Amino acid sequence: MSENTDFYGTGRRKTAIARVYLKPGSGKIKINEKDYQSFKEYLKSGVLEIQTNLPFTVTNTLNQFDIFCRVSGGGLEGQSGALQLGIARALLNFNESLRLPLRANNLLTRDPRMVERKKYGKRKARKSPQYSKR
């Protein structure tokens, strides 16, 4: 374990980016300079809260850290995934022995899927205008 009391992790998902700082504490959550009681208050969904808290649940460290995050870009789904990856990486900085449970639950892998760009002559990325024979 290092002497530094802040543990940092960056998470990305789709176009969302989350910079997460963990500090040993009582479980306070501060996202974009605003205090929240839980992730559900920010993400507005119980499912997204469970997904975001998964690294803490897997490593049995729930309510042992104060969380400070800067989240930008994307929607709530992408921000939730970015927070999850950022928290997992910060926990790894805290204690390297947590790698096995995090890896077993696939929490250290960045999801590479991104939105495909729109092409010219098309309505969306792949949708073409209706074909007209005459």
N, C-alpha and C positions, 0 to 999 in steps of 0.2 A: 504494500500500500504506500502511496506517495504522501509527502508532507502537505501538499496543496489541498485546501479544503473545497475548492470548486472543481467539479468534474464536468467536462465539456463533451458534447456530441452533436454532430450535424446530421440531419435527416432530410432526404429529398424524396418526393413522390409526385409523379406527373409534373406540374409546374410549381408545386409548393415547396418551400424551403423552411426548415425549422432549425434554429440554433438553440440548443438546450443546455442549461447549466444546472447541475445538481449540487446541493449543499446539504450536509447532514442537518436534519431538523425534524419538524413535526408534521410535514405533509402540506405546507402552504403551496398554492399554485398561483403564479403570476405570469400572465401571457400578455405580451405587448404592453407592458407597464400597467396592467390592470389586474387587480386581485380577483380570484375566483375561489369558490368553495370546492368545486370539483370540475373535471374536464367536461362533464355533461352541461354545465352552465355555459361554457364557451361553444362546444360542438353541437348543442341542442339535440342530442340523440344518445340514448342509453347504449346502443350497439357500438357507436363510435367511441364512447367512453370506455367500454370494456376492451375494445381493440387497442386504444391508447394506453391503458393501464396494464396490458398483457406482460410487458417486460418486468414490471414490479411484481405481478402475481406469480410469474414463473420462478423468479428468484427470491420470493418471500421477503421483499424489501418494501412492501406497501406502507406508506406513511412514515418512512424513515428518512426521507429527503424533502427539502424545500426545492421546488421546481421554478426556475426562471427561464422563460422562452421568448424568442422573437420569431414570430411566424409570419410569412408573407407569401402571396401568390396562391393560385389555385382556389378550389372550393373547400368545403368542410371535410369531404371525404379524403382529398389529397393531403390536407393539412393534418388530419388524423394519422394517416400513414407516415407522414414526415415526422410528426411528433413521436410516434412509436419507434421509428428507426433511430432518431436522435437520442431518445431515452435509453434505448438498448446500448448504443455506442458509449453514452456517458457512464452507464453502469459498468461497462467493460473497462473504462478508464479507472473507475473506482476499485474494481477487483477483477483481475484477470481470470480467476477461477470460476467466474460466472459465465465464461464462454460456452461451456458444454450445455447447460440448460437453455441458454439463449439460442445457440446453434441448433439444438434439437427441436426447438419450436419455430425455426426458420425466421428468427427475428433480426438477424444480422445481414440479411440479403436485401439489397436494394432492388425494388421492382423496376425493371428498365422500360416498361411500357409507357409510351408517350403518344399524344394525339398526332395522327398523320397530317401533314400539311395539305392544304387545298391546292389542286393543280388547275392550270388555266384550261378553259374549254370544258370544265366539269362543274357540276353544281356543288359538290363537296369534294372530299379527297378522292372518291372513286365513283360516285354517282354521276352518270352521264345524262344529258338531256334526252328526252324521248325520241326514238328513231322514227322518222317519217319517210315512207317510201315515195310518196308523191307530194 
